[in-house]
Amino acid sequence: MSKIFVVGARGIPDVEGGAEKNAERLFPLLAARGWDVTLAGLRQNIRGSAYRGVKLVGAPSSRVLKTDKLLYYVSAVLMALRRRPDLVHMQGLGSAIMLWAYKLMGARTVVRYGSADYLLPKWGRLGRWGFLAAEYQLRWADAVIAVTPALADRLAARGIAGNVHVIANATDAADAFDEVGIELPRQPYFLAVGRLTVQKNVHRLIEGFNLFAAPRLDVTLAIAGGIDDEGYMAQVRPLLSPQVSLLGRLPRSGMGALYGNAHVYVNSSIHEGSSNAVLEAISWGAPVLLSDIPENRDFRLPDRHYFDPEDPAAIAAALTRADADRQAFVADRAAFLTWDEVAERTAAIYRSFGLDPVTAAA
């Protein structure tokens, strides 16, 4: 009777973030296949004892060194010591800072490598060291799940290859989000989704949109996401105009209509993994434009979908292209994984260690 302990997602459901979306979709499917799954999230994000078959436990957090996760990571180790899981599934590079502890307690370890966070300047020297120390430990993980081939290549360049599997995020079924009413922006609106951070390159997107929208007043840029970096917002706010709408943090369960009614979805990130927001936009049939970075190139869309994220004029030109022929920028969702396929590939990794779900053990 194999027990899976999940750490590295702040909580489920409806918690903002890529690791959280992945956890919300993946682990209920594994629980439905018979795996005994417990997810440790931040206490403030845990609103029940279970979610769709996944047991939920809350760990304390304290904001230190620009992150709310250090105390959480240590607390999760103590929780795992009490529960003695057969396998610890870490949902991000940061959580792998404690990989050595899980190995010492005898658990199998799987790490989801969703992004190379140390590339972000916001972390500073000490934060960068922490992420690099976590990445170095990946060579000792039983398995690493890279969400894009570009990230797998990055690991291979660091001598981490034999235990690496590429499993991308997935598109959503049409009924995957509950019908939670949210007020839609003024039509037609270009949509961006994600926390307002340097990584998401929101200031360059707004600059490009302002160039595109200068001769017309009938379009809106809507940005859905929480504000985590007030220092960065000081750079963004002077660029705002009545045609740019900051929607704030919205529940994932209400996003379907927002994607489905978008004129064009735009991802302008300079640093990504396998963007869940891009896949959500594709799921709801929105035309998509993507920054020309390796991880977005891994979606394998035609060249017309990509633009230089550092050049506002290139962003404006991309918006003009998509506005002129929206259908040409709609991606075929059948070309991407489903969450059932992600769950089956993940379960196959677990089985390769000789672990079985509860139903099989019974």
N, C-alpha and C positions, 0 to 999 in steps of 0.2 A: 504494500500500500504506500505508494510514493507521494511525498509531500513537497509541494513547491512553495517557496517563500519569495515574494516579489518586493524589491526595494528600488527606489529611484524615481518613482512617480509620486507627485505630491498628493495624489488622491484621485478617486473616481466616484461618480461620474461628473461630467460638466465642469472639470477643472482645466483651465487654460494651459496649453503646452503640448509639444509633440510627443514627449514620453507619456504624458497623461492620456492623450487621444489613443495612442497605440495600446496602452494598457486597458483602456475602456473597451476597445474593440476585441483585443486578442484574448485576454484571460477569461472572460465569460465563455468564450467558445472552447477553451481548454477545459474549463470546469464542466461544461456540458458534455465533453468527451470522457469525463470520469476522473480527471486529475483533481487532487485535493490542493486548491490554490488559496493561499493567504497573501494579501497585499498590505504592506505597511506604508501608510501615507502620513502626511503632516496632520496632526490632530485637528487643526482648524478646518481641514478639508474633508474629514471623515464624518458623514452624517447618518450613518447606520452601521449595523454589524455585518451586513453582506450586501453585495450588488450582483444580481444575476448569477448566483452560485459561487461568487468569489467572496471569501471571508475578508473582512476589513478590520484593521487595527490602526490606532492612531499613535504616532510618536511625537514627542515634543520637538520644538525647533527654537532657535535663537539666532537672530540676524547678526552674523559675524563675518567680516571680510567680504562684504557685498553679496552674501548668499545666506539663505535661510535653511541650508541643508546640513551643515557640519554636525550639529548636535543630533539631528535626525539620523545621519549615517551611523553614528556611534550607538544611538539608542536602538537602531534596527539590528545591530550585531547582538546586543543583549537580548532582544526579542527572539532572534534566531537561536541563541544558546538555549533558551527555555523550550523552544518548539522543536529543535533538532530536525530541521528539514533535510530531505534527501538532496534537494537542489535549490540553490539560490539564484534567482533570475534578476540581474541588475539592469535597470531600464535606461541607464545612461553612463557616460564616461565618468562623471563625478562620483557616482556610487561605487565605482571600481577602486576608489582609494582604499576601501576596506576589503578588497578581494582577498588579501593575505589572511585576514581573520577568518573568513568563511572557509578558506582552504585548511586552516589549522583545525577547525572544528570538524573536518571530514566531509563537508558538503560538496557536491558537484557544483560547478559555477558556470553560468551563462551570462554574458554581458552583451547588451544591445548597444552597439556603437552608432549613435544617431548623428553625431557631429563632432568635429575636432574643436572643442570649446576653447582650447588654449590659444587659438588664433584671434580671439576677440580681445581688443585692447582694454576693455573695461575691467578685466580681472587683475591687472597689475602683475608684478613680478612673483608675489607669493601665490596668487591664484593660478598663474600659468604653471608654476612649479608643481602645484597639486595635481593639475590635470595631466601634466607630463608624467608624473609619478604613477598616476592611475593608468595611463596608457601603457607605460612600461610593463605593468603587471599583467596586461592582457595576454602576454605570451604564456602565462601560467593558467589562464582560464581553460576550462574544459571545452568551451565553445565561445566564439565571438560572432554575433550577428551584426554585420555591417549592412546598413540600409541602402547603400548605393555602391556600385562598383568603384566609384572614385574614392570612397572611404576605404574600401578593401585595398585598393592600390596604395593609399597612404600608409596603411598598416604594413603592407608587404615591403614598402621601402624602409620600414623600421625593423624588418626581420620578423614580423608577426604574420604568418600566412597559413601554416598547416591546420590551425584550428578555426579559421575564418570561413563563415558562410554568408552569402549575400541573400538577404530576404528583405525586399522593399516593403514599404507601407502599401496600403491597398485603397481601392475605391470603395465607396459605400453603396449599399442597396438603396433603392428609391425610398424605402420606408425606414431607413436607418435612424433618422432623426425624428423625434416626436414633433407633433405640430404645436409648437409654442409660439404664440403670436408676438412678433416684434414689429415696431414701426419701420417700414421700409424708407430709404432715402428718396429724395425727389428724383424722378426718372428724367432722362436716362442717367444711370450712375455707373462709373468705373469703380471697381471694388478691390481693396487690399485688405488682407486679414493677417493679424499677428501683432505681438506686443511691439509698442513703439520704442525701438531700440536702434542703436547704430547698426547692428547686424541686419535689420530689416530695411535699412537704407531709405527710410521714409522721407527724409529731407530732399534727396535727389528725385524721388518719385513726385513729390509735390512741385519741385522746380520744373520737371518735365511736363507735368499736367498743366501748370500755369502757362507754359509756352503753348501747349496744344489748345488750351481753352481761351487764350487771349482774344481771338476774333469772335467768340460765341459765348452766350450766356445760358445755354440750354442744357449744359452738362454739369455733373457733380462728381467729385472724387470722394468716395466714402471709405473710411479706414476704421475697421473693427478690431479693437485690441486694447489691452490695458496699458497704462503708463507706468513703467518700472524705473525709468531713468529721468529724473527731473533735469539733470544737467544736459542731457541730450534734447529734452523738450525746449530748453532755452534756444537751441539752434533751430528747432522746428517751428515754433510759434510765430516768429516774424514772417514766415512764408505762407501762413494761413490766409484764406480769403473766404468770402461768403460761399464760394463754390467748392470749398473743401470742408467736409463734415467728419468730425471725430466722433464715432459712435460709442467709444468706450468698450469695456469688456462685456461680451454678450454670451449667454448660455449656448453651449454647443447644440443643445436640443432645439434651438430656434434658428439655426443657421441655414437650413435647407432653402427656405423662401428667399433669404438674402442672396444666396448663390444663384438660385434659379431665375431671379429677376434682374441679375446684374447685366449691364450692357457688355462689359468686358471685365474679366478678372485679371489683376496684375500682381505678379510677384517680383519685387525689385531687390531682393536680398543680395547681399555680397557674401553671405555665409549661410549655408543651409545643410540639412540632411536630405532625407526623402520627404519633402514638404507635405504634411497632411492637408494643409489648406489648399494647395494646388490640386491634390487628388480629390478633395471635396468639391472644388469648382468643376473639375472634369466630371465627377459623378452627377452633378446637376445640370450638365450641358452648357455651362458658361464658356464663351470664348476665352482663351487664356493667352497671356503674354508673360514671358519668363526672362529673368536676368540671365545673361550668358555666363554662367559659372558651371564648373564640372558636374556638381550634383544635380543641377537642373537639366543639364545636357543628358544626364542618365535617364531622363524621361523619354528620350529618343523621339522628340517631336521635330517636324520640319523646321528648317532654318528661319522661316518667317516668324515663328513664335518667339524668337530670342532677340534681346537688345543689350547694348552696353549699359550696365547699371550705373556707371560713373559719369555718364554723359547725358545731361538733361535734354539736349537736342535729339539724341538718339531715342530717348524715352518718348519724347513728343512725336517723333516720326513713327515709332511703333504704335502708339495710340491712334495716330492717323490711319495707319494701315488697317488695324483691326476695326476701327470705326467704319471704314469704307466697305469692308466685306467680312462681317462678323462670322458667318458660317464657315469661312475658310480657316478660322482659328478655333473651331470646336474640335477637341481631341476625341478619338475613339476610345471609350472607356473599356471596351473589350480587350484592349491591348495591355491592360494592367491587371495585377493580382486582385483577387477578392480576399476578404478577411478570412473566409473559410480556408483558402489556400495557404495563407500566412499561418493560420493555426495548425494546419496539417504539417507544414514544413517545420514548424517549431516543435511539434510533438515528435516528429521523426528524429530531431536532435536529441530530445529527452530519451527516446527509446534506444538510441545508439549507445547510451550509457548503461543499458540494462534496466532502466526504470520503466514502470508500467503504471497506467492509470488505475484508480481504485476499482473500477469495474472489471478490469482484466485480472487484478490481483485477487478479487473476490471469486 
